[in-house]
Amino acid sequence: MKIIKVKNVEESAQKALEIYQNVLNNGARVLGLATGSTPIPLYQKFADSSLDFSNLISINLDEYLGLDGQDKQSYRYFMTENLFQYKPFKYSYVPDGKSGNYEVATKNYDQIIDDNPIDLQLLGIGRNGHIGFNEPGTSFKSTTHIVDLTQSTIDANARFFEKKSDVPTKAISMGIASVMSAKKILLIATGESKAEAIAAMVNGPVTESVPASILQQHSDVTIIIDEAAASKL
Ligand SMILES: O=P(O)(O)OC[C@H]1O[C@](O)(CO)[C@@H](O)[C@@H]1O
């Protein structure tokens, strides 16, 4: 793992932007994207940059179950608001949270990933070490699947909803094997609330109890962390 320590959120986004400029100059055509608060400063930098995504494909990690792309809490909506409206891709895939048949929806998403190998997968990290919506205990062999969200994730995400009871309890997520299939991975973590998860991911054993710990076994992972997220390393 290559660890880049930065002072603050602004610097984390700047460093990440430089990594994207580099991989795009080197011919990347498929970007794996993430939601959550962490990537927003980077998406703002994308929007303000001269980068052109119109010939690229994006593949998002996850989506809440039961929300369609028009729903303001959906991750499709989040992506449109924060990035796609400013920097459209040739095609942007987000898992279908409203499919009537989740077996088909998960298989289709795996096929999309197989057909479009991800050049650079962007990740945040949950306080419990989750990546995508792959909660502790998820098999390292998992591909796209339906997830029961843990209470800790529901609580953490409640800030985006009017009432806690509005937070979906299930999601459709790319699996850990799908994430690991990306050629390069960039994980960004900022803030004290991520410090424990970062320490477990970097220094702890590789265990399904800490999904992000599997990244120790990927050959090309870069972690950008600010001082607060690095405080327990
Ligand atoms: O960046 P945030 O908002 O702290 O979220 C961390 C993680 O939680 C999720 O939003 C899912 O709960 C992930 O997509 C993200 O990586």
PDBQT file of the ligand as one rigid body, heavy atoms in Angstrom, charges set to zero:
ROOT
HETATM    1  O1  LIG A 301     -17.462   9.215   2.935  1.00  0.00    +0.000 OA
HETATM    2  P1  LIG A 301     -18.419   8.889   4.004  1.00  0.00    +0.000 P 
HETATM    3  O2  LIG A 301     -19.685   9.699   3.907  1.00  0.00    +0.000 OA
HETATM    4  O3  LIG A 301     -17.819   8.947   5.361  1.00  0.00    +0.000 OA
HETATM    5  O4  LIG A 301     -18.873   7.403   3.777  1.00  0.00    +0.000 OA
HETATM    6  C1  LIG A 301     -17.978   6.342   3.907  1.00  0.00    +0.000 C 
HETATM    7  C2  LIG A 301     -18.488   5.137   3.200  1.00  0.00    +0.000 C 
HETATM    8  O5  LIG A 301     -19.826   4.919   3.486  1.00  0.00    +0.000 OA
HETATM    9  C3  LIG A 301     -20.575   4.747   2.315  1.00  0.00    +0.000 C 
HETATM   10  O6  LIG A 301     -21.158   5.966   1.974  1.00  0.00    +0.000 OA
HETATM   11  C4  LIG A 301     -21.608   3.722   2.508  1.00  0.00    +0.000 C 
HETATM   12  O7  LIG A 301     -22.109   3.826   3.780  1.00  0.00    +0.000 OA
HETATM   13  C5  LIG A 301     -19.556   4.340   1.314  1.00  0.00    +0.000 C 
HETATM   14  O8  LIG A 301     -20.026   4.464   0.029  1.00  0.00    +0.000 OA
HETATM   15  C6  LIG A 301     -18.433   5.223   1.708  1.00  0.00    +0.000 C 
HETATM   16  O9  LIG A 301     -17.247   4.800   1.223  1.00  0.00    +0.000 OA
ENDROOT
TORSDOF 0
